[in-house]
């Protein structure tokens, strides 16, 4: 089979690899129909300090058809249409019983990281009963591949941790794929006002089309004043920080209302300042979270019921054998106006 393979920092290739086989009785082999490229895939490949081994197949998102199952797989059979969770869960350890699948003692983020991933024609899924989800055979696979990672991340780490309620004011800092997915899923809770903050006018225009009430370009507006003006000086009940920079984390603390929530999704590569001298008296809640994908069943129901349309986040479509070209587009994301790239086998 063909797969995208990591070799060394900045070096990858689309090459022939052995087709995966059942290694454990709880495994399933899935023929990929659709997969996606995540910004974390790009970081893994280009990182000057390697965290993955040479020869690893990249990717952790996908939908497909089951080709084979191990003898202990009970919930799935060959030819089932499935959604692949980006997080592998044994379903039995202490953390899995708390639905903290990201901290599974035998799983977590394995695909495209510790084991071969989904940017290939076939993939082996460990603990299939707890790491795959049935999807309707007539469903749009492009909608469901978005539920592997990006939408659950935004929903769990941003919307749910941020405790968004009916009539609330919400600010989302960062209009990348995660921020835009937070924008879509936040609307399921009917907030009165959603303010999107970013430095890219193209993405801010897209945010307005996806349901934001107001946008603030942080590169030429004083964002704190803009948000306070829009909220009559009160600030917002929920800030979703989806950018992962020291300046955006500080901004979150400046615009959160008394009694509000700061839900941090952004991956911070360096330390940030937590200004407790200003925040201690505001009765705020600050959460950090990594996606568990425990929300996938709810999100599947929302898509099936036409209450959520994740395809709105898809900006580019490629065939899987065009994956090298697709990565070049992602590397020039601002110019190419990239949100989410989907690859079809």
Backbone torsions as a table, in degrees:
resi	resn	phi	psi	omega
1	UNK	NA	164.6	176.3
2	UNK	-97.9	145.7	-179.3
3	UNK	-154.7	155.7	173.4
4	UNK	-88.6	122.2	-170.7
5	UNK	-120.3	132.6	175.0
6	UNK	-83.1	138.0	178.1
7	UNK	-118.8	-46.8	179.2
8	UNK	-162.1	168.5	-178.0
9	UNK	-50.5	121.5	-179.9
10	UNK	81.9	-1.1	-176.1
11	UNK	-117.8	121.2	179.1
12	UNK	-143.3	161.9	178.3
13	UNK	-151.3	151.8	174.9
14	UNK	-96.4	109.7	-167.7
15	UNK	-146.0	170.0	177.5
16	UNK	-77.3	132.8	178.5
17	UNK	-134.9	157.1	176.0
18	UNK	-63.6	138.1	175.8
19	UNK	-66.4	134.1	-178.4
20	UNK	-65.8	154.0	178.3
21	UNK	-129.5	164.8	176.3
22	UNK	-63.1	124.3	177.6
23	UNK	-108.3	-28.8	179.7
24	UNK	-133.0	155.9	-175.6
25	UNK	-64.1	-17.7	-179.0
26	UNK	-96.4	6.5	-178.0
27	UNK	-81.5	159.5	165.2
28	UNK	-134.9	148.0	172.4
29	UNK	-104.7	125.8	-176.7
30	UNK	-116.7	129.0	171.6
31	UNK	-82.6	119.3	-175.3
32	UNK	-73.4	132.6	171.6
33	UNK	-102.2	-44.6	178.4
34	UNK	-137.9	141.5	171.3
35	UNK	-138.1	-178.4	-175.7
36	UNK	-145.5	162.8	173.6
37	UNK	-108.2	128.4	179.0
38	UNK	-106.8	150.1	179.0
39	UNK	-59.9	-28.8	177.1
40	UNK	-65.7	-30.5	175.4
41	UNK	-62.0	-42.3	179.8
42	UNK	-64.8	-41.2	178.6
43	UNK	-63.6	-41.7	179.1
44	UNK	-59.7	-44.5	-176.6
45	UNK	-69.2	-40.2	-172.2
46	UNK	-92.7	-7.1	-176.7
47	UNK	-62.2	130.5	179.4
48	UNK	-72.5	-15.6	174.5
49	UNK	-111.3	97.6	-173.1
50	UNK	-60.5	135.7	174.1
51	UNK	-116.5	-3.0	175.4
52	UNK	-123.1	158.8	-174.4
53	UNK	-88.7	156.1	176.5
54	UNK	-60.6	135.1	179.9
55	UNK	93.3	2.9	-178.6
56	UNK	-78.7	133.3	171.8
57	UNK	-78.3	131.6	-174.4
58	UNK	-85.9	161.3	170.0
59	UNK	113.4	141.9	-179.5
60	UNK	-141.6	19.7	179.4
61	UNK	-131.1	145.5	176.7
62	UNK	170.0	161.7	168.1
63	UNK	-130.3	154.4	-178.6
64	UNK	-172.2	-165.1	-178.9
65	UNK	-119.5	132.5	179.3
66	UNK	-71.0	127.5	178.3
67	UNK	-99.5	-32.0	-179.0
68	UNK	-155.7	150.3	177.0
69	UNK	-132.4	151.3	174.6
70	UNK	-74.1	166.4	-173.3
71	UNK	-66.9	-20.3	-178.6
72	UNK	-99.3	2.4	177.2
73	UNK	-78.4	121.7	-173.5
74	UNK	-107.3	-28.6	-170.2
75	UNK	-94.9	-7.7	-175.9
76	UNK	-135.4	155.1	178.6
77	UNK	-140.5	169.6	179.5
78	UNK	-58.9	145.9	179.6
79	UNK	76.4	1.7	174.2
80	UNK	-69.1	140.5	172.4
81	UNK	-85.1	128.2	-172.7
82	UNK	-136.3	152.7	169.5
83	UNK	-101.1	132.4	179.9
84	UNK	-95.2	120.8	174.2
85	UNK	-72.4	142.6	176.1
86	UNK	-71.5	-14.9	-179.6
87	UNK	-112.8	127.4	179.4
88	UNK	-91.3	132.6	-174.5
89	UNK	-130.1	127.7	176.0
90	UNK	-74.4	-25.1	178.3
91	UNK	79.2	-2.0	-173.4
92	UNK	-121.5	-22.8	-175.8
93	UNK	-74.5	171.6	-177.0
94	UNK	-58.5	-43.0	-178.6
95	UNK	-70.3	-37.5	177.6
96	UNK	-63.8	-36.3	179.0
97	UNK	-66.6	-18.9	174.3
98	UNK	-94.2	6.9	-174.5
99	UNK	61.5	25.4	173.5
100	UNK	-95.5	64.6	-173.0
101	UNK	-64.0	-26.5	178.9
102	UNK	-63.4	-20.8	180.0
103	UNK	-110.3	23.4	175.8
104	UNK	-53.5	135.0	-176.1
105	UNK	-68.1	-19.7	178.7
106	UNK	-118.9	-1.8	-174.9
107	UNK	-131.9	-122.7	-172.7
108	UNK	89.4	-146.6	179.6
109	UNK	-82.7	91.0	178.0
110	UNK	-98.0	-46.7	-171.5
111	UNK	-61.8	127.4	179.1
112	UNK	69.8	11.7	-176.4
113	UNK	-133.0	-63.6	178.7
114	UNK	-100.0	-32.7	176.3
115	UNK	-126.6	169.1	-178.4
116	UNK	-62.4	142.5	-172.1
117	UNK	-106.7	-155.9	-163.0
118	UNK	-100.2	-3.7	177.9
119	UNK	-84.9	65.6	-173.8
120	UNK	-160.0	172.8	179.7
121	UNK	-78.4	-25.3	178.1
122	UNK	-141.7	154.3	178.0
123	UNK	-145.4	145.3	173.3
124	UNK	-93.5	128.9	179.6
125	UNK	-111.5	112.1	174.5
126	UNK	-71.2	156.2	177.6
127	UNK	47.5	53.8	-171.4
128	UNK	-57.1	-38.2	-177.0
129	UNK	-60.2	-26.3	-177.0
130	UNK	-110.9	-2.3	-174.4
131	UNK	-121.6	0.2	175.3
132	UNK	-122.0	158.2	178.6
133	UNK	-137.1	136.9	176.2
134	UNK	-67.7	140.4	171.0
135	UNK	-129.8	151.4	-179.7
136	UNK	-59.7	140.9	-177.8
137	UNK	-63.7	-27.5	-178.9
138	UNK	-94.6	9.9	-177.6
139	UNK	-76.0	158.3	176.2
140	UNK	-77.3	110.6	-176.9
141	UNK	-63.8	-25.8	178.9
142	UNK	-67.7	-30.0	175.7
143	UNK	-70.6	-41.4	-173.0
144	UNK	-78.6	-28.3	177.2
145	UNK	-63.4	-25.4	177.3
146	UNK	-70.1	-15.6	179.7
147	UNK	-89.2	-1.2	177.2
148	UNK	-66.5	-38.8	-172.1
149	UNK	-148.7	-56.9	-166.6
150	UNK	-64.7	-44.8	-178.5
151	UNK	-71.4	-45.9	175.0
152	UNK	-58.4	-37.1	178.8
153	UNK	-60.4	-49.9	-179.2
154	UNK	-64.1	-42.2	-175.6
155	UNK	-69.5	-49.4	-176.6
156	UNK	-72.6	-50.3	-171.8
157	UNK	-81.1	-23.1	-178.6
158	UNK	-106.3	-62.6	-172.4
159	UNK	-71.2	-49.6	-178.4
160	UNK	-71.3	-46.0	177.6
161	UNK	-64.5	-30.6	179.8
162	UNK	-78.9	-5.7	175.1
163	UNK	53.8	44.6	179.6
164	UNK	-65.2	135.2	-179.6
165	UNK	-127.4	169.0	178.2
166	UNK	-58.9	129.4	176.6
167	UNK	84.3	0.1	-178.5
168	UNK	-74.4	161.7	167.8
169	UNK	-100.7	134.9	-175.3
170	UNK	-130.5	138.0	170.6
171	UNK	-119.0	133.6	176.3
172	UNK	-116.2	119.6	-178.8
173	UNK	-100.8	113.4	-178.1
174	UNK	109.6	108.9	-176.2
175	UNK	-103.0	35.9	171.3
176	UNK	-80.1	-168.8	-178.5
177	UNK	-56.4	-41.3	-179.7
178	UNK	-68.3	-45.3	178.4
179	UNK	-61.3	-40.3	178.7
180	UNK	-68.8	-36.0	175.9
181	UNK	-67.1	-34.9	174.3
182	UNK	-64.4	-38.3	177.1
183	UNK	-60.2	-45.3	179.7
184	UNK	-64.4	-48.2	-173.8
185	UNK	-77.5	-25.5	175.5
186	UNK	-62.1	-32.9	-178.1
187	UNK	-67.1	-16.6	176.1
188	UNK	-65.3	-17.1	-177.7
189	UNK	-107.7	9.3	173.2
190	UNK	53.5	51.8	171.8
191	UNK	-68.0	155.1	-179.1
192	UNK	-76.1	-27.4	-170.4
193	UNK	-151.7	127.8	173.8
194	UNK	-123.1	123.0	-179.7
195	UNK	-110.6	121.4	178.3
196	UNK	-100.3	131.1	-176.8
197	UNK	-120.5	127.0	179.4
198	UNK	-162.4	177.2	177.8
199	UNK	-107.4	-1.0	-173.7
200	UNK	-109.1	112.6	-177.9
201	UNK	-61.6	-35.2	179.4
202	UNK	-61.4	-46.2	180.0
203	UNK	-68.6	-34.0	178.3
204	UNK	-68.2	-36.9	174.5
205	UNK	-63.3	-40.6	177.1
206	UNK	-63.3	-37.9	178.9
207	UNK	-61.6	-39.4	177.2
208	UNK	-62.9	-39.9	178.5
209	UNK	-66.6	-29.5	-178.6
210	UNK	-88.0	-1.1	172.4
211	UNK	123.1	-0.2	175.9
212	UNK	-65.7	143.6	177.9
213	UNK	-84.9	-34.0	-178.5
214	UNK	-143.0	153.0	174.5
215	UNK	-129.5	149.2	178.7
216	UNK	-131.5	122.4	176.0
217	UNK	-90.3	109.0	-173.1
218	UNK	-67.8	-16.4	-177.2
219	UNK	-79.0	-22.2	179.2
220	UNK	-138.5	15.8	172.3
221	UNK	-128.6	149.9	171.7
222	UNK	-82.1	100.6	-168.0
223	UNK	-61.2	-38.3	-178.5
224	UNK	-60.6	-48.8	-179.8
225	UNK	-62.2	-41.6	-178.5
226	UNK	-61.0	-45.1	-178.8
227	UNK	-68.5	-42.4	179.1
228	UNK	-64.8	-37.2	176.2
229	UNK	-63.1	-40.6	-178.3
230	UNK	-71.1	-20.6	-177.5
231	UNK	-113.9	19.2	178.3
232	UNK	55.3	38.6	174.0
233	UNK	84.7	-3.0	-174.1
234	UNK	-87.9	-25.9	-170.2
235	UNK	85.0	-178.5	-175.8
236	UNK	-105.2	149.4	178.9
237	UNK	-68.4	-33.6	-179.3
238	UNK	-132.1	129.5	169.7
239	UNK	-113.6	124.3	173.5
240	UNK	-104.3	112.4	-178.3
241	UNK	-94.4	105.0	-174.0
242	UNK	-119.8	23.6	-177.9
243	UNK	-109.9	-36.5	175.2
244	UNK	76.6	37.1	177.6
245	UNK	-124.9	152.4	178.3
246	UNK	-56.1	-39.7	-178.5
247	UNK	-67.6	-37.6	-179.0
248	UNK	-75.0	-31.7	175.3
249	UNK	-66.1	-42.0	176.9
250	UNK	-63.4	-39.8	177.8
251	UNK	-59.0	-41.1	179.6
252	UNK	-56.4	-42.0	179.7
253	UNK	-68.4	-26.6	-178.5
254	UNK	-81.1	-23.0	-174.4
255	UNK	-109.1	-3.1	-179.8
256	UNK	-75.8	141.1	-178.9
257	UNK	-81.1	165.0	172.8
258	UNK	-58.2	130.3	-178.7
259	UNK	78.2	9.5	-174.6
260	UNK	-87.5	-175.7	-175.9
261	UNK	-127.1	135.5	168.5
262	UNK	-111.2	115.8	179.0
263	UNK	-106.1	107.9	-178.4
264	UNK	-88.1	119.9	172.6
265	UNK	-107.6	-33.5	-173.8
266	UNK	-53.9	140.2	177.1
267	UNK	-89.0	113.2	-174.6
268	UNK	-94.7	118.7	179.7
269	UNK	-85.3	-7.6	177.2
270	UNK	-146.0	167.5	-176.9
271	UNK	-66.5	157.4	177.9
272	UNK	-127.4	161.4	176.3
273	UNK	-92.1	126.9	174.9
274	UNK	-104.7	105.2	-173.0
275	UNK	-83.6	75.2	-179.5
276	UNK	-66.2	-21.9	178.4
277	UNK	-63.1	-23.3	176.9
278	UNK	-102.4	-28.7	-171.3
279	UNK	-92.1	-21.9	-170.3
280	UNK	-60.7	-29.0	-175.9
281	UNK	-94.6	2.6	-174.5
282	UNK	-95.3	-0.8	178.0
283	UNK	57.1	39.2	-178.6
284	UNK	-87.9	163.5	171.4
285	UNK	-117.5	127.9	177.3
286	UNK	-114.3	125.4	179.2
287	UNK	-120.8	143.9	166.8
288	UNK	-120.0	145.6	-172.4
289	UNK	-158.8	144.7	169.7
290	UNK	-115.0	145.4	-171.9
291	UNK	-62.9	136.1	174.8
292	UNK	-102.7	-17.2	-174.6
293	UNK	63.5	17.4	177.7
294	UNK	-68.3	-16.4	-178.5
295	UNK	-86.2	-3.6	-175.3
296	UNK	-54.6	-44.8	179.6
297	UNK	-58.1	-40.8	178.8
298	UNK	-66.4	-41.8	-178.9
299	UNK	-66.9	-37.1	175.8
300	UNK	-60.2	-45.2	178.7
301	UNK	-61.0	-38.5	-179.1
302	UNK	-67.3	-37.8	177.6
303	UNK	-68.4	-45.6	-179.7
304	UNK	-60.6	-35.8	-178.9
305	UNK	-84.1	5.3	-179.5
306	UNK	61.0	29.9	175.1
307	UNK	-94.0	-13.5	-178.4
308	UNK	-144.0	131.3	-180.0
309	UNK	-124.5	89.3	-178.2
310	UNK	-68.7	-14.5	180.0
311	UNK	-64.9	-16.5	177.4
312	UNK	-64.7	-17.1	-179.3
313	UNK	-89.2	-7.4	-176.4
314	UNK	-84.7	122.9	-179.2
315	UNK	-107.7	-25.6	-175.2
316	UNK	-140.0	141.5	177.2
317	UNK	-123.1	133.0	176.8
318	UNK	-136.6	158.9	165.4
319	UNK	-78.1	153.6	-177.5
320	UNK	-59.4	-34.7	-179.3
321	UNK	-73.9	-1.2	173.5
322	UNK	-101.1	18.3	-170.1
323	UNK	-62.6	-33.8	178.6
324	UNK	-63.9	-39.9	176.1
325	UNK	-66.0	-39.7	-179.9
326	UNK	-61.6	-40.1	177.8
327	UNK	-64.6	-37.0	177.1
328	UNK	-62.4	-38.4	177.1
329	UNK	-64.4	-44.3	179.8
330	UNK	-63.4	-37.2	179.5
331	UNK	-64.7	-19.0	177.9
332	UNK	-117.1	46.0	-167.3
333	UNK	-58.8	-41.4	-176.5
334	UNK	-65.5	-46.8	-179.2
335	UNK	-65.4	-38.6	-176.6
336	UNK	-85.2	-4.3	179.6
337	UNK	57.8	52.3	-176.4
338	UNK	-86.6	134.0	163.5
339	UNK	-111.2	-76.5	-178.6
340	UNK	-129.3	134.0	179.5
341	UNK	-104.1	126.6	178.3
342	UNK	-111.7	139.1	-179.1
343	UNK	-118.7	131.6	-178.1
344	UNK	-110.5	132.7	178.2
345	UNK	-78.9	NA	NA
